[in-house]
Amino acid sequence: MNRARVLTLAASVAALILFAVALRPSPAGAERELADFAITVEQTEEGLRLACSRGCAWTELTWSAGSAQSIDEYGMATDPEGGE
């Protein structure tokens, strides 16, 4: 896979993480504050590896190339629309 595609994939995963955290529902009347987090995205021979060094309950997630996976601040999550 070429470098441009890897960077595009990494940016897409990072954006997905940001949206998942930002769109998480909060209790009515509660004021929301965005979390400060640091996530590294790496493509491996088997798929993707994410490492969170700040702001997540998880430290490392990996999954196979070609499979979609929802994640949140707690790790791998079930997509409410029926995905994984």
Rosetta blueprint (number, residue, H / E / L):
1 M L
2 N L
3 R H
4 A H
5 R H
6 V H
7 L H
8 T H
9 L H
10 A H
11 A H
12 S H
13 V H
14 A H
15 A H
16 L H
17 I H
18 L H
19 F H
20 A H
21 V H
22 A H
23 L L
24 R L
25 P L
26 S L
27 P L
28 A L
29 G L
30 A L
31 E L
32 R L
33 E L
34 L L
35 A L
36 D L
37 F L
38 A E
39 I E
40 T E
41 V E
42 E E
43 Q E
44 T L
45 E L
46 E L
47 G E
48 L E
49 R E
50 L E
51 A E
52 C E
53 S E
54 R E
55 G L
56 C L
57 A L
58 W L
59 T L
60 E E
61 L E
62 T E
63 W E
64 S E
65 A L
66 G L
67 S L
68 A L
69 Q L
70 S E
71 I E
72 D E
73 E L
74 Y L
75 G E
76 M E
77 A E
78 T L
79 D L
80 P L
81 E L
82 G L
83 G L
84 E L
